Amino acid sequence: MTDRQVLLSAALGVGAICTTVAGSSCSTNARIDDLHANLMDFRAAVRAEFQSVRDEVRGEIQSVRGEIQSVRDELEGVRAEIRDVRVELRDVRDELGGVRGLLIDHLDGHERDGPGE
């Protein structure tokens, strides 16, 4: 059972006691007033506890949302770095292609000129 269900169950139990006492012939108005006041105090305490738990949960949710945003920001930074590395790798690949072309041209020149020339 959740905390909320326990508190509501307890409130219903207090209400049932008040109803039983109010319906009995031996109860007095003073006793009924005391029970009613206790019930109102209990309801106020339950509401305060519920609000406290709600505020705590909302705070935790905000904290988690902040952490999620931090992770998203960090992830975007990593993605940007990956994009930069990819650009650099393309540049290196292009440079290697150029060097390869020069090397092939150089070797072709040696083959045409013959060995030792």
C-alpha positions as protocol buffer text, in pm:
chain_id: "A"
residue {
  index: 1
  type: MET
  ca { x: 0 y: 0 z: 0 }
}
residue {
  index: 2
  type: THR
  ca { x: 129 y: 346 z: -81 }
}
residue {
  index: 3
  type: ASP
  ca { x: 169 y: 613 z: 188 }
}
residue {
  index: 4
  type: ARG
  ca { x: -127 y: 796 z: 43 }
}
residue {
  index: 5
  type: GLN
  ca { x: -346 y: 486 z: 62 }
}
residue {
  index: 6
  type: VAL
  ca { x: -241 y: 427 z: 424 }
}
residue {
  index: 7
  type: LEU
  ca { x: -326 y: 785 z: 519 }
}
residue {
  index: 8
  type: LEU
  ca { x: -662 y: 771 z: 342 }
}
residue {
  index: 9
  type: SER
  ca { x: -742 y: 437 z: 506 }
}
residue {
  index: 10
  type: ALA
  ca { x: -659 y: 584 z: 847 }
}
residue {
  index: 11
  type: ALA
  ca { x: -878 y: 887 z: 778 }
}
residue {
  index: 12
  type: LEU
  ca { x: -1167 y: 662 z: 681 }
}
residue {
  index: 13
  type: GLY
  ca { x: -1115 y: 462 z: 999 }
}
residue {
  index: 14
  type: VAL
  ca { x: -1133 y: 777 z: 1212 }
}
residue {
  index: 15
  type: GLY
  ca { x: -1447 y: 879 z: 1023 }
}
residue {
  index: 16
  type: ALA
  ca { x: -1604 y: 540 z: 1094 }
}
residue {
  index: 17
  type: ILE
  ca { x: -1526 y: 577 z: 1465 }
}
residue {
  index: 18
  type: CYS
  ca { x: -1687 y: 921 z: 1469 }
}
residue {
  index: 19
  type: THR
  ca { x: -1996 y: 785 z: 1296 }
}
residue {
  index: 20
  type: THR
  ca { x: -2022 y: 494 z: 1538 }
}
residue {
  index: 21
  type: VAL
  ca { x: -1984 y: 714 z: 1844 }
}
residue {
  index: 22
  type: ALA
  ca { x: -2225 y: 972 z: 1707 }
}
residue {
  index: 23
  type: GLY
  ca { x: -2486 y: 704 z: 1648 }
}
residue {
  index: 24
  type: SER
  ca { x: -2464 y: 551 z: 1994 }
}
residue {
  index: 25
  type: SER
  ca { x: -2698 y: 662 z: 2265 }
}
residue {
  index: 26
  type: CYS
  ca { x: -2421 y: 709 z: 2523 }
}
residue {
  index: 27
  type: SER
  ca { x: -2221 y: 966 z: 2329 }
}
residue {
  index: 28
  type: THR
  ca { x: -2228 y: 1330 z: 2427 }
}
residue {
  index: 29
  type: ASN
  ca { x: -2199 y: 1636 z: 2213 }
}
residue {
  index: 30
  type: ALA
  ca { x: -1866 y: 1716 z: 2378 }
}
residue {
  index: 31
  type: ARG
  ca { x: -1722 y: 1378 z: 2282 }
}
residue {
  index: 32
  type: ILE
  ca { x: -1848 y: 1416 z: 1928 }
}
residue {
  index: 33
  type: ASP
  ca { x: -1693 y: 1763 z: 1911 }
}
residue {
  index: 34
  type: ASP
  ca { x: -1362 y: 1623 z: 2041 }
}
residue {
  index: 35
  type: LEU
  ca { x: -1366 y: 1346 z: 1783 }
}
residue {
  index: 36
  type: HIS
  ca { x: -1457 y: 1592 z: 1509 }
}
residue {
  index: 37
  type: ALA
  ca { x: -1174 y: 1823 z: 1614 }
}
residue {
  index: 38
  type: ASN
  ca { x: -933 y: 1528 z: 1618 }
}
residue {
  index: 39
  type: LEU
  ca { x: -1053 y: 1427 z: 1273 }
}
residue {
  index: 40
  type: MET
  ca { x: -1000 y: 1780 z: 1142 }
}
residue {
  index: 41
  type: ASP
  ca { x: -651 y: 1787 z: 1296 }
}
residue {
  index: 42
  type: PHE
  ca { x: -577 y: 1450 z: 1139 }
}
residue {
  index: 43
  type: ARG
  ca { x: -702 y: 1569 z: 799 }
}
residue {
  index: 44
  type: ALA
  ca { x: -483 y: 1879 z: 827 }
}
residue {
  index: 45
  type: ALA
  ca { x: -183 y: 1664 z: 918 }
}
residue {
  index: 46
  type: VAL
  ca { x: -254 y: 1428 z: 628 }
}
residue {
  index: 47
  type: ARG
  ca { x: -284 y: 1721 z: 388 }
}
residue {
  index: 48
  type: ALA
  ca { x: 37 y: 1875 z: 518 }
}
residue {
  index: 49
  type: GLU
  ca { x: 221 y: 1544 z: 485 }
}
residue {
  index: 50
  type: PHE
  ca { x: 78 y: 1492 z: 138 }
}
residue {
  index: 51
  type: GLN
  ca { x: 188 y: 1842 z: 35 }
}
residue {
  index: 52
  type: SER
  ca { x: 532 y: 1781 z: 184 }
}
residue {
  index: 53
  type: VAL
  ca { x: 570 y: 1457 z: -10 }
}
residue {
  index: 54
  type: ARG
  ca { x: 438 y: 1625 z: -325 }
}
residue {
  index: 55
  type: ASP
  ca { x: 688 y: 1909 z: -288 }
}
residue {
  index: 56
  type: GLU
  ca { x: 971 y: 1662 z: -228 }
}
residue {
  index: 57
  type: VAL
  ca { x: 876 y: 1459 z: -535 }
}
residue {
  index: 58
  type: ARG
  ca { x: 850 y: 1773 z: -746 }
}
residue {
  index: 59
  type: GLY
  ca { x: 1193 y: 1879 z: -625 }
}
residue {
  index: 60
  type: GLU
  ca { x: 1336 y: 1540 z: -717 }
}
residue {
  index: 61
  type: ILE
  ca { x: 1171 y: 1560 z: -1058 }
}
residue {
  index: 62
  type: GLN
  ca { x: 1326 y: 1903 z: -1117 }
}
residue {
  index: 63
  type: SER
  ca { x: 1663 y: 1772 z: -1005 }
}
residue {
  index: 64
  type: VAL
  ca { x: 1640 y: 1474 z: -1241 }
}
residue {
  index: 65
  type: ARG
  ca { x: 1530 y: 1703 z: -1525 }
}
residue {
  index: 66
  type: GLY
  ca { x: 1837 y: 1917 z: -1461 }
}
residue {
  index: 67
  type: GLU
  ca { x: 2061 y: 1611 z: -1468 }
}
residue {
  index: 68
  type: ILE
  ca { x: 1897 y: 1492 z: -1790 }
}
residue {
  index: 69
  type: GLN
  ca { x: 1957 y: 1833 z: -1948 }
}
residue {
  index: 70
  type: SER
  ca { x: 2322 y: 1823 z: -1838 }
}
residue {
  index: 71
  type: VAL
  ca { x: 2361 y: 1481 z: -2000 }
}
residue {
  index: 72
  type: ARG
  ca { x: 2192 y: 1608 z: -2317 }
}
residue {
  index: 73
  type: ASP
  ca { x: 2426 y: 1908 z: -2328 }
}
residue {
  index: 74
  type: GLU
  ca { x: 2729 y: 1685 z: -2275 }
}
residue {
  index: 75
  type: LEU
  ca { x: 2606 y: 1446 z: -2542 }
}
residue {
  index: 76
  type: GLU
  ca { x: 2565 y: 1733 z: -2788 }
}
residue {
  index: 77
  type: GLY
  ca { x: 2925 y: 1837 z: -2713 }
}
residue {
  index: 78
  type: VAL
  ca { x: 3043 y: 1483 z: -2782 }
}
residue {
  index: 79
  type: ARG
  ca { x: 2845 y: 1478 z: -3106 }
}
residue {
  index: 80
  type: ALA
  ca { x: 3009 y: 1805 z: -3212 }
}
residue {
  index: 81
  type: GLU
  ca { x: 3352 y: 1658 z: -3137 }
}
residue {
  index: 82
  type: ILE
  ca { x: 3266 y: 1349 z: -3343 }
}
residue {
  index: 83
  type: ARG
  ca { x: 3161 y: 1572 z: -3634 }
}
residue {
  index: 84
  type: ASP
  ca { x: 3493 y: 1759 z: -3607 }
}
residue {
  index: 85
  type: VAL
  ca { x: 3689 y: 1433 z: -3603 }
}
residue {
  index: 86
  type: ARG
  ca { x: 3500 y: 1311 z: -3909 }
}
residue {
  index: 87
  type: VAL
  ca { x: 3587 y: 1630 z: -4096 }
}
residue {
  index: 88
  type: GLU
  ca { x: 3951 y: 1592 z: -3994 }
}
residue {
  index: 89
  type: LEU
  ca { x: 3951 y: 1228 z: -4105 }
}
residue {
  index: 90
  type: ARG
  ca { x: 3808 y: 1326 z: -4443 }
}
residue {
  index: 91
  type: ASP
  ca { x: 4082 y: 1587 z: -4478 }
}
residue {
  index: 92
  type: VAL
  ca { x: 4348 y: 1330 z: -4388 }
}
residue {
  index: 93
  type: ARG
  ca { x: 4195 y: 1081 z: -4632 }
}
residue {
  index: 94
  type: ASP
  ca { x: 4199 y: 1345 z: -4907 }
}
residue {
  index: 95
  type: GLU
  ca { x: 4562 y: 1431 z: -4828 }
}
residue {
  index: 96
  type: LEU
  ca { x: 4656 y: 1062 z: -4832 }
}
residue {
  index: 97
  type: GLY
  ca { x: 4478 y: 1028 z: -5165 }
}
residue {
  index: 98
  type: GLY
  ca { x: 4687 y: 1315 z: -5299 }
}
residue {
  index: 99
  type: VAL
  ca { x: 5008 y: 1163 z: -5163 }
}
residue {
  index: 100
  type: ARG
  ca { x: 4908 y: 826 z: -5310 }
}
residue {
  index: 101
  type: GLY
  ca { x: 4851 y: 992 z: -5646 }
}
residue {
  index: 102
  type: LEU
  ca { x: 5193 y: 1159 z: -5631 }
}
residue {
  index: 103
  type: LEU
  ca { x: 5355 y: 830 z: -5534 }
}
residue {
  index: 104
  type: ILE
  ca { x: 5185 y: 648 z: -5821 }
}
residue {
  index: 105
  type: ASP
  ca { x: 5291 y: 921 z: -6064 }
}
residue {
  index: 106
  type: HIS
  ca { x: 5646 y: 901 z: -5930 }
}
residue {
  index: 107
  type: LEU
  ca { x: 5655 y: 522 z: -5966 }
}
residue {
  index: 108
  type: ASP
  ca { x: 5503 y: 541 z: -6315 }
}
residue {
  index: 109
  type: GLY
  ca { x: 5776 y: 788 z: -6408 }
}
residue {
  index: 110
  type: HIS
  ca { x: 6041 y: 542 z: -6290 }
}
residue {
  index: 111
  type: GLU
  ca { x: 5885 y: 262 z: -6492 }
}
residue {
  index: 112
  type: ARG
  ca { x: 5879 y: 473 z: -6809 }
}
residue {
  index: 113
  type: ASP
  ca { x: 6230 y: 600 z: -6763 }
}
residue {
  index: 114
  type: GLY
  ca { x: 6359 y: 256 z: -6681 }
}
residue {
  index: 115
  type: PRO
  ca { x: 6571 y: 145 z: -6390 }
}
residue {
  index: 116
  type: GLY
  ca { x: 6868 y: 349 z: -6295 }
}
residue {
  index: 117
  type: GLU
  ca { x: 6771 y: 660 z: -6483 }
}
